[in-house]
Amino acid sequence: MRFIENVSKEEYQKFSENHSKSHFLQSYEWGEFCQIAKKQIPHYVGMHNDNEELVATCLILEKKTPLGYSYGYAPRGFLIDYTNKAYVKVFTNYLKEYMQKNKMIYIKFDPDIKYQDIDEEGNKVIDGENNYELYDYLVSLGYKHTGFYKLYEGNQPRYTFRINLKKTWEEVEQKFSKTFRKSIKRSEQYNLIIDNEENIETFYELMKENSAKDGFDAKTLDYYQNFYQTMKNNIKFFNATICPKELIENIDVELQNLEKELQVSTKKEADIKNKIARLQKEKEEFLKIKEDKLVICSLICTYTSNRAWSFYIGSNELANFTFAVSRCYYEAIKDAYNKGYDFFDLFGVVGDPHTTYKNLANIYDFKRKFGDEYIEFMGEFDLVNKKFLYKILPFLLKVYRKLRG
């Protein structure tokens, strides 16, 4: 076998797109984006077998330090047949040599591999499937596991909900919760216009509102523009738009009908009055809008040739009571199903459904409504080259950043 220090773009893309563990975070384009937006240096390495066939690739994002050394991160691990221990061992040894040659302190990676089956509370399923043997083998090769974190302490979420699309659409929908299916039905009364227009500026304004609500800091507009420019061949927008004037006219008609109904029937008086109050409140909100059309939700999904992920979403308050957020996810899932993808990944939830940290528990509750499998990944492993520098690096970087102000 032979290590390849710089896999060509064409060869890398062909291999990664068709690999069973393909991931957009291991794509060539993601490396280009990280170089622009995060000042990380992408390395596209790989390994040939004895027949000169590519059997492994890895995107390593290198970050320089003031010490003259650097460290790397391989998001969602390298692409390889993890059941082939010989491949994993040889590739690991090549990576150790590569780190030594390039003065890298360590390389971190977090493979897209399930650790164990869990229930909806995040607890281990007794007699369920697991990958403990692979975990132990990686540790035996020198990988240092950094812990089974439950929230978002790592570079990527360690838990997610993943929808299996290799079944009938009826079976996919059956996994949706009744609440979610009801929200999709209710979204239809607002005549939402769903389109795939690519407008990063509109998305950004909605993203800022979403981030403020959930207690997270949004990236800059430049960040998202760079993301769009480098990843545009692998992403798709799902936008929800409302037409306020049309909705107000519909509400007025419905209010008139309810008033008439109230005059001739007192049996459902309480229910009718509640509907009137709700419609009047909605009308007040729609009257505040000056635009004839307004985008209220924008979801961006990412893809490889056979897999789909929801990635970024921006929405405002109007999106909540019109159920536009649920509708955008629904349309994205259905689109992925129609395109023949293996799964639709909701890209990240917590492993503690009852956490009180920020809005993470609510995010879990929302994504759980999509049903299907709650997945726990293995987590992060560090392949260490310089043990002393690895140990003191967090402290040195903290001091350096403090001095820089």
N, C-alpha and C positions, 0 to 999 in steps of 0.2 A: 504493500500500500504506500501511497505517496501523498504528502501534505501539499496543498496548494495555497500559497500565501495571498494570491490575488486572483480569485475566480472572476472570469470575464462576466460582464453584465448579462449578456445573452445566456450564457451557460447557467449562471446563478438564478436568473429569473425562471428559466425553463425547469430547473430542478425544484426550486422552492414552490412554484405554482402547482406542480403536480405531486408534491410529497403528501403523504397521508396526514402529516402533522403541520401542513402549511399554515402559516400565521402571518397576518399583515405586519406584525411587529418584527418579523424576520425577513421582510421584503427588502428588495434593493432600494425601493423608493423611500421606505422609512429611514434608511440610513442617510439618504440624501437630505431628507427633511431635518433630521437631527443635526446634521452638519451645519445647516443654515440657521435653524432656530435655537439650537442648544450649544453650538460651538463644539460638538463632539465629532471625533474623527472616525468615520466608518471604515472597518476592515471587513472585507468579504473573503473569508477563508473557506477551505473545503478539503476533501480527501478523495483521492481516486483509489479504486481497488486495483488488483493485479491486472485486470483487463482494461485499465485506463478509463473506467466508468466512474462518474461522480456518485459517491455513496453518502456524502455528508457535506453540509454547508453550515456556516455560522456567521451571522452579522454581529460583529463586536464593535461597540461604541466606546471609543477611547477618550478618556478625559485626562488632560495634562495636569500635573501638580507643580507647585513652585520648587519641589525637591529635585526636579530633573527626572522624576519617575512619573508613571501614569497608572491608571487603573481602568478596567474595562467592564462593560455590561453587555450581555447577550440577551436581549429581551425575549422571553418565552423560549429560551434555550436554543440549542443547536438542532438542526433537522437531520435526524439519523434514525436508523432502525434500533430503538433502544432494547429490543429483544435479542439483538446480536451483540453479546458481551465483548466479543473480540473487537468489533468495530468501535464500540464505546471506549474500550481500554486504549486502543491504539490512537484514536483521535484525542483522547485526554492527554496522552503522553506527548503528542504533537503540540497540543495547546501549551503544555508546560514549557516545551522548548521555545515556542513562539513568544511566550511571556518573557523568558530569560533574554532572548534576542532583542526584544523591543522595550526592555526595562519597565515591564508592567508589574505592579505589586500584586495584583490579583485580577481575576475575571469572575464576575457574578453572573449567574444565570438562573432562570426560574422556568423550568420546562412546562409545556402545556400537557401535563400528565396528571391524571387523577391520583390522589393519595389513597383515598378510601371512600367507600359508599357512606353517605350520611343521610340522616332523616331531616325533616323540615326545621328542626331545632339546631341542626349542625352537629348532632351527636353521631358517633360511629354506629353503623348498622351491624349488629352481631351477625356473623356468618356472611356478610356482604363481601363484595370484591374489593381487592386492595392491591397496591403496588409496593408493599413493604420490602419485597426482595430486591427490587430495583433501587429503592431508597438505600438499603444497606449496601448494595454493590457500589453505588456512587460514593458513599462514605468511605468504603474500603479503598477506593481509588485516590482518595485524598481530598475529596470535596467536603467542605465544612458547611453543614446546614445551619442557617442563621435563626431558626425558630419557627414555631407554628403560630404565627400571629393571626389574630382574629379580625382586626379592622383593616385600615389601609396603611399599615406601617411600612410596607415594602414598596418596591418600584411599581408593581402591578398588584391588583386585587388577588387574594388567594382563594376567593370563592366567587362563584358565578351561577347564574341560571342559564341552562343551555337547552334549546328546543330542538328535538330531533325532527327533521323534515323528511326523513326517508320512510314515510307512511302516508296514508291518505289524508287529504285536507280535513275531512270530517274527524279523523282521529286527532289531528293537531288541535282543532278547535275544541274538541271534547276535553282536552287538558286545560284549557283556559278556565279560570274560575267563573262562577255565575256572575259575580260582581263585574268582572272585566267584560264579559259578553254583554251585560246590561249597559255598560258605559259606551260600548261601540254602538249599540242600538240607539241610545239616547243622543249620541253625537250626530246622528242623521237628521234630527229635527233642526239643527242649526245650519243645514245646507253647506257644510264645510267643503271648500274647494281644495282637493289634494293634488299637488303637482310636484314636479322634480326640478324646478328651476334652481339654478346654482347661483345664489346670491349670498356671498360670505359676509357682506356688510350687514344685511338684514339679520342673518344668523347671529352675528356678533352682538348686536343690540339686544336680542332676546337672550343670548347666553349670559350677558351681564345681569339681567334681571333674575335669571335662574340661579346663578352663582350666589347672588346676594341673599336670595331666599333660603338656599341650602347651607349658607355659611362658608362658602369656598371662594377663593380668589380666581377671577377669570383671567385668562392670559390676555396679552395685548392683541389688537387688531392685526398687527404685523405677523404675529405668531400664527393666527388662523389663516391669514392670506398665504403665508408660506406653506402651511399645511395643505391648503387647497391646491396651490400651484404644483407641488411635488407629488401629491397623492390623487390628483383629479381623475386619473384613469382607473383608480381602485375604490372610488367612493360614489355615493349617491345620496341626494337630498330628498327628504320627504317633508313637504311643507303643508301646513293647514292655514287656509285663508277664510276670513268671514267677510260678508257684505252687509254692513250695519243697516243701511236703509231698507234693504229687503227684509232683514230680520225684524226691524221695527214695524214694518207693514204687516208682517205675519203675526206679530205679537198683538197688534191692534185688532186684527180680525179675530184672533183667538180670545182676546179679552171681551170683545163684543158678544161672542158666542157664549162665553162663560157667564156674563151678566144676564143674558136671556135665560140661560139654564137655571140660574139662581132664582129668577123671578117665578119660574113655574115648578120648581122642585126644592123642597127643604130637606129631603132625606140625606143628600150629600152636601149639605151647606158647608160644613167644616172643611171638607176636602176641596170643594170649589174655591172657597176663600183662600185656602193655602196656595192653590194654583195661581189665583189672581195675584197674590202677594209676591210669589216667585217671579211671575212674568213682569210685574211692574218693576221689580228690582233689576231684572235683566234689561228691561227697556231703558232704565236710568243709566246703566253702564254703556249700552250701545249708543245712547244719545251723546255721550262724551266724545265719541270718535268722530273726527272730522273727515277722515279718508273714506272714499267710496269702497275701497277694499283694504284689508289689513291682514298681514301675515301674523299669526299669533303663536305659531309653533314651528320649529325647524329642527328636524332630526337628521343627523349625518351618519350613514352606515358605511362600513369598510368591508372589503371583500378580497378573498383569494379566488382561485378558479372554482373551488368547491365548498367554501365556507363563508359565512356572513356574521358580522358583528354590528350591534348598535354601538356608537362611539361617543359622539357629542350630541347634546340636545339643548336648545334654547326655547324658552316659553315664557309667557307672561300670565297675569292673573286671569285674563279672558280665556286662556287655554284650559284653565282648570274647570270652570263651570260649563264650558262647551264640550268637555271631554276630548279636546283636540290632541292632547298628549297620548292618550290611549289609542286614539284613531291613527295617529302617525305610526306608532309602533305596530299596530295591527296591519296597516297597509305595507309596512316594510317587511314584516314576517311573511305575509301572503305573497309579496313580490319575490322574496327569496325562495319560497316554496315553488312558485311557478317557474323560476329560473333553474330549479333542480339542485339547489345547494344541499349539502349534507345536514347542516344545522344552522340555527340562528342563535348567536350568543349575546346575552344582554350585558356583557362586559362589566362584571363586577358588582358584588354585594358583600356584606359583612358575614363573618362566621358566627357572630353573636347577634341573633335577631332582636334581642332586647336591650341592646346598647343605648345609652343615653347621650352618646357623643354626637353632637351636631344633629343632622337630619338623617343619619345613616340607617336608623331603624325604619323610618318611613320609606326610604328608598328600597330597603329589603321588602317591606310589605307590598309596595307597588309592583316590584318585579316578580314576586312570588305568584301574583295573580295570573302570570303567563303560563304557570304550570311547568310540567316536565321536570328535568333533572336538576337538582341542587348539587353543585360540584365543588369539592374541595381539592385544590391543586397541591402539589408537593411543597411548594414554597421556594425560597431562595437558597442557592448553594454558592459558596465562594471557593474557587480554585486558587489557592494561595501560592505565590512565588517567593515573596519576601516577607517572612513571618514577622520580623521585628517592625518593619515599616507598616505592615498590615495592622499591627496592634496599636501603633501610635498615630496612624493616619487620621482617624476622626478628630483627635485632639489638635493635631497640627493644622488641619483644614479649618477648624473652628477658630483657632488663633489667627490664621491668615485672613479669614473673612472679616474678623473683627477689626484687624489692622487696616484692611481696605476700606472699612466704614460702610 
